[in-house]
Amino acid sequence: MSETEFQLLRGGGVTVALAVALVAQRRSPHARAVGSWRTNGMFWVLDAAVMATACGACACAVARWAEAQGVGLFHSLATPRWVTVLGTIAALDLVSYTWHRANHVVPALWRFHQVHHSDPTFTVSTAMRFHPGELLLSLPLRLVAVAAVGASPAAVVVFEVVFAFVNLFEHGDIDLPHRAERWLGRLCITPALHRLHHSRKPLELNSNFGTVLVVWDRALGTYQPSTSARVVENGLPYPAQANTLAQGMALPFSKTSTARHL
């Protein structure tokens, strides 16, 4: 797989994921929140430009290098392709869980991650609201993980599309039918579970760190149940000005306490 093919597949997958999440949010809204679309959209454009400049398809390049050198777990085990794909999704999702949890524990990392939580609403667009500093800080870990796992380029692009789909969907202002939510919540992070993670209450804020699989939260003691029937007040547990792109970009460098939520 070439880097161009990788980017096209990833871009197409993200586009489809966004469309599906928006349709689900429109057809089954939870709070009918208007959302911070302007600010969040501007963050998305900025993040895309920064990451394209800093990385582009570097995850694909690392995966191709690992494949050529026989580096990484799945290359050493010579596993079938389907095992490599499923294993890559699970392993990289665990890395994402670990990084996400670290962002809530390490004050220096929280300074950047709080921008994501500063959205007073909870809609699909919230999934776009990340400080570029956070994305750049996470990049070395994600690339090392790709090499260590021995993920193929195809497995990486499948993971990134799955990750984008679940990330956009779980940030949606979406209510799921009770039976579907109960079934899906046994495997994946649902909108209700992630909505609780965006609560202003510290105990709820520090729960449900997973993105794709719920097993990491259940196994590592950070799981808190929630359903679409639950009302959650979203935002930071302390006053912070991040209503515009400029305010959000400046927030990590403000005097806002980073310890009040811990």
Residue pairs with C-beta under 8 A, 6 or more apart in sequence:
1 60
1 64
1 153
1 154
1 157
3 56
3 57
3 60
3 61
4 57
6 57
6 59
6 60
6 153
6 156
6 157
7 56
7 57
7 60
9 157
9 161
10 57
10 157
10 160
10 161
10 164
13 157
13 160
13 161
13 164
13 165
14 161
14 164
16 165
17 161
17 164
17 165
17 168
17 169
18 124
18 168
20 165
20 168
20 169
21 124
21 127
21 165
21 168
21 169
21 171
21 172
21 174
22 124
22 172
24 169
24 172
24 174
25 123
25 124
25 172
25 173
25 174
28 174
28 175
28 176
29 173
29 174
29 175
30 122
30 173
30 174
30 175
30 191
30 195
30 228
31 122
31 173
31 231
32 173
33 121
33 122
33 123
33 173
34 121
34 123
35 121
35 123
35 124
35 125
35 126
35 173
36 119
36 120
36 121
36 123
36 125
36 126
36 129
36 243
37 123
37 125
39 129
39 242
39 243
39 244
39 245
39 248
40 119
40 125
40 126
40 128
40 129
41 125
41 128
42 245
43 115
43 128
43 129
43 130
43 131
43 245
43 248
44 125
44 128
44 129
46 132
46 245
47 128
47 130
47 132
47 135
50 132
50 135
50 136
51 132
51 135
51 136
51 139
54 136
54 139
55 139
58 139
58 143
59 142
59 143
59 146
59 156
59 160
60 153
60 156
60 157
62 143
62 146
62 147
63 146
63 147
63 151
63 152
63 153
63 155
63 156
64 153
65 71
65 147
66 72
66 75
66 146
66 147
66 150
66 151
67 75
67 150
67 152
67 153
70 76
71 147
71 150
72 147
72 148
72 149
72 150
72 151
73 87
73 91
73 148
73 149
73 150
74 83
74 84
74 87
74 88
74 149
74 150
74 151
74 152
74 155
75 150
76 150
77 150
79 87
81 152
81 154
81 155
84 150
84 151
84 152
84 155
85 152
85 154
85 155
85 158
85 159
87 149
87 155
88 149
88 151
88 152
88 155
88 156
88 158
88 159
89 155
89 158
89 159
89 162
89 212
90 213
91 145
91 149
91 151
92 142
92 145
92 146
92 149
92 151
92 156
92 159
92 163
93 159
93 163
93 210
93 211
93 212
93 213
93 216
94 216
95 141
95 142
95 145
96 163
96 210
96 211
96 212
97 209
97 210
97 211
97 216
97 217
97 220
99 138
99 141
99 142
100 209
100 210
100 211
101 209
101 222
102 109
103 109
103 110
103 112
103 113
103 134
104 110
104 113
104 205
104 206
104 209
104 261
104 262
105 262
107 258
107 259
107 262
108 258
109 134
109 137
110 258
110 261
110 262
111 251
111 252
111 253
111 258
112 131
112 133
112 134
112 137
112 252
113 131
113 134
114 236
114 240
114 251
114 252
114 256
114 258
115 129
115 130
115 131
115 134
115 242
115 248
115 251
115 252
116 126
116 129
116 130
116 131
116 134
117 198
117 205
117 235
117 236
118 129
118 235
118 236
118 240
118 242
118 248
118 251
119 125
119 126
119 129
119 198
119 234
119 235
120 234
120 235
121 173
121 234
122 171
122 173
122 195
122 198
122 232
122 234
123 171
123 172
123 173
124 168
124 169
124 171
124 172
124 173
125 171
126 171
126 198
127 167
127 168
127 170
127 171
129 248
131 248
131 249
131 251
131 252
133 252
146 156
151 159
162 212
163 211
163 212
166 188
166 189
166 211
166 212
167 211
169 191
170 188
170 189
170 190
170 191
170 193
170 194
170 211
171 191
171 194
172 191
173 191
174 191
174 228
175 191
175 228
176 184
176 190
176 191
176 192
176 228
178 227
178 228
181 190
181 192
181 227
181 228
184 190
185 192
185 193
185 214
185 225
186 214
187 213
187 214
187 215
188 212
188 213
188 214
189 208
189 210
189 211
189 212
189 213
189 214
189 217
191 228
192 226
192 227
192 228
192 230
193 208
193 214
193 224
193 225
193 226
194 208
195 226
195 230
195 232
195 234
196 204
196 207
196 208
196 224
196 226
196 230
196 232
197 204
197 205
197 207
197 208
197 209
198 205
198 232
198 234
198 235
199 205
199 232
199 233
199 234
200 233
200 234
200 235
200 236
200 237
201 233
201 237
202 237
202 261
202 262
203 224
204 224
204 232
205 237
205 261
206 222
206 261
206 262
207 217
207 222
207 223
207 224
208 214
208 217
208 222
208 223
208 224
208 226
209 216
209 217
209 222
210 216
210 217
214 223
216 222
217 223
226 232
236 261
237 260
237 261
238 256
238 257
238 260
238 261
240 251
240 254
240 256
241 247
241 251
242 248
242 251
